Amino acid sequence: MLAVLEEAVATFQHQLGAESRRGRRLFREADEWFRSADTSWAFAFESVCDVLGLDPDYVRRGLARLRRTRSDGGARPHRFRRMTGRRMSLATPRVGPKSAKSHRTRWAS
């Protein structure tokens, strides 16, 4: 549920004031989702807020304030850290027969 809300907020932020047709459509869809009072489906905005323990009107006021601030030319989107199930991923260099040989050759002298 949190991921759904994060994605909607990110779309709202990034597409606010978009000039492309796609950007305007994405913003309009996110804005309509936030404004909806529908609770008939699990991923409706008010249902998501209820599950997360958030006040939907508080979130809406924050988005309205962001919209006013951005229309005045201030406040760029705030980047937030997405909390996924995986905190960190380590990548180790691939060492295969070819790269191991070239590694030994370079450092042998």
HUNOR-V204316 format. One record per run of one state. SS is the DSSP state (a for helix, b for strand, c for the rest). FROM is the first residue (numbers start at 1). TO is the last residue. If there is no record, write none. Layout:
ss;from;to
SS;FROM;TO
SS;FROM;TO
This chain:
ss;from;to
c;1;1
a;2;15
c;16;20
a;21;35
c;36;44
a;45;52
c;53;55
a;56;71
c;72;96
a;97;107
c;108;109
